[in-house]
Structures are given as C-alpha cells and as structure tokens.
C-alpha cells in the first residue's frame, strides 16, 4: 500500500481523487494549497504526489520545482493532475520536474 499526497484546492476534485486512490488500496494525505502540500511532503515523505497545477498562491509548477530542489523530497514521484491540456503545459510540467501528466476533463459531472 502506497501513501499518496493529493494537493488539490477544489473540494469535489479532492473527494474524487481520494476515493479513487483509496479504492485502489492506497492511503492518502491531503493538502489544499502548495505551501501546506510542501510541508506535508517534507514531514510525511509520501510515496507519490498528485499535484494540481492551478492552485491558489503558489502554482503546482513552482511547488514541484521546490520539491525537486529539496534533498528531502527530490526523489518523490510527482504526477501533474490538471485540466490544462495544451502541449506547452505538458512541457512546463516536465521542466518543473513532474514525472507524469494526467489531464482531467474541464467540465463533467465529476471534474468541474
């Protein structure tokens, strides 16, 4: 069982991501902004981070770059989880240090 940190500011998206991760047999840690997510990552050292890109204050690109620059967190895999689906956004995620990029639909019953 992996411990997965979900950094997501939208309550509906957080609920869905948490449900999916737990149904897959993993435990979750949750943060609603980049700053609290960075702190949780340093203290808890999760096995994986699902990082929303559009966060209040510091965005997910900057947060991922900080994770990569910190010797404590640099090896934690980060998956960008975002509604931004442009090729340049994927490239920005890669440059920030994301290991993968998952696009969530912009509008649906599940992903507002």
C-alpha positions in Angstrom: 0.0 0.0 0.0 1.4 3.4 -1.0 0.9 6.7 0.8 -0.2 9.3 -1.8 -0.3 13.0 -1.1 -3.0 14.8 -3.1 -2.6 18.5 -3.4 -5.9 19.9 -4.8 -7.8 23.0 -3.9 -11.2 22.0 -5.4 -13.2 20.0 -2.8 -15.0 17.9 -5.5 -11.8 17.0 -7.2 -10.2 16.2 -3.9 -13.1 14.0 -2.9 -12.9 12.1 -6.3 -9.1 11.7 -6.3 -9.2 10.5 -2.7 -11.9 8.0 -3.5 -10.1 6.6 -6.5 -6.8 6.3 -4.6 -8.3 4.6 -1.6 -10.3 2.2 -3.8 -7.0 1.2 -5.4 -5.9 0.2 -2.0 -3.7 3.2 -1.0 -3.8 5.7 1.8 -4.0 9.4 1.3 -2.7 12.6 2.7 -4.4 15.8 1.6 -3.4 19.4 1.2 -5.5 22.3 -0.3 -2.6 24.5 -1.4 1.0 24.2 -2.4 2.5 25.6 0.8 0.8 23.0 3.1 1.5 20.3 0.5 5.2 21.1 0.5 5.3 20.9 4.3 3.4 17.6 4.3 5.7 16.2 1.7 8.8 17.1 3.9 7.3 15.7 7.1 5.4 12.6 5.8 7.6 11.6 2.8 4.7 10.1 0.7 5.4 7.5 -2.0 3.7 9.7 -4.7 2.3 13.2 -5.0 -0.7 14.0 -7.2 -0.2 17.7 -7.9 -2.9 20.0 -9.1 -1.3 22.7 -11.3 -3.9 25.6 -10.8 -3.6 26.2 -7.0 -4.2 29.4 -5.1 -1.0 31.3 -4.3 1.9 29.2 -5.5 1.0 27.0 -8.5 1.8 23.4 -9.0 4.7 24.1 -11.3 6.5 26.2 -8.7 5.7 23.7 -5.9 7.1 20.8 -8.0 10.3 22.8 -8.7 10.7 23.3 -4.9 10.2 19.6 -4.3 12.9 18.8 -6.8 15.3 21.4 -5.3 14.9 19.9 -1.8 17.2 17.0 -1.0 14.5 15.5 1.3 11.7 15.4 -1.3 13.5 15.4 -4.7 13.0 11.6 -5.2 9.3 11.6 -4.6 7.5 11.0 -7.9 5.1 13.8 -8.8 2.2 13.5 -11.2 0.6 16.7 -12.5 -3.1 16.5 -12.3 -4.7 19.3 -14.3 -7.4 20.5 -16.7 -4.7 22.3 -18.7 -4.3 20.1 -21.8 -2.0 22.2 -24.0 1.3 20.7 -25.2 3.2 23.6 -23.7 1.6 22.9 -20.3 2.8 19.3 -20.5 6.3 20.7 -21.3 6.1 23.1 -18.4 5.2 20.2 -16.1 8.1 18.2 -17.4 10.5 21.2 -16.9 9.2 21.7 -13.4 10.1 18.1 -12.6 6.8 16.2 -12.9 7.3 12.6 -13.7 3.9 12.3 -15.5 1.0 14.4 -16.5 -2.7 13.4 -16.3 -5.4 15.6 -17.8 -8.7 15.8 -16.1 -11.7 16.9 -18.2 -12.6 20.6 -17.8 -16.3 20.1 -17.4 -18.2 17.0 -16.4 -20.2 15.7 -13.5 -17.0 14.7 -11.8 -14.5 17.3 -12.7 -15.8 20.9 -12.6 
